[in-house]
């Protein structure tokens, strides 16, 4: 479902892919996030996605103009996973609400792997 914002001048419709791309760009800027993860459910394999695939590894759903986002991420080795996840949740909630004008109902962070940063 697409997000809709009504104003006195008309209606704005936001595609979930736009929100996912923006959310991905915010996520990779967060400390401790190495990148987004693609999960192969068949094999149980996780792979790190390239920077140009920002919307992959992110699931966006919109119900009643409320956004729910799931992130599949790979974190850096040696960081506090709880702190990184909370930082990602807080950043995404603020940035998405500012960007879209819609309420963020839920941000869920799924840690799919850990990588050593060179």
Phi, psi and omega in degrees: 000145181265151177279142180232134176235123179259137176224178180293341181265347180151203184240140176247128179247127182247123179284138178302332177295326177295316179295319180296318179296316179295317179298322178295321179292326176290319184297317183289347176275347181284138178299133176095347178269118178281320179172184179273154183244141171256126183252125175267103184298327182296313183262347183074018181271146177239134176226148179283129180272152178286162183299334180278359178249050187296327185278347177282144184088004179233128176249123180244131172230145181234122177228125181054041180060028174242132185264135170238132184230134173246129179248129171254108188236160171245128183256162179284144177293137175093357178264160175284114182299319180298318180292316179297315180297317180294320177298317178297316179299311182296316180296314181296316181301311180297309185295318181292322178294322177292319184290316187260334186079007178254160180279137174266117183276320184207138170235120181244129181250122178248111181279114184260347180182172179230137180230145173277131179269132180288000000 
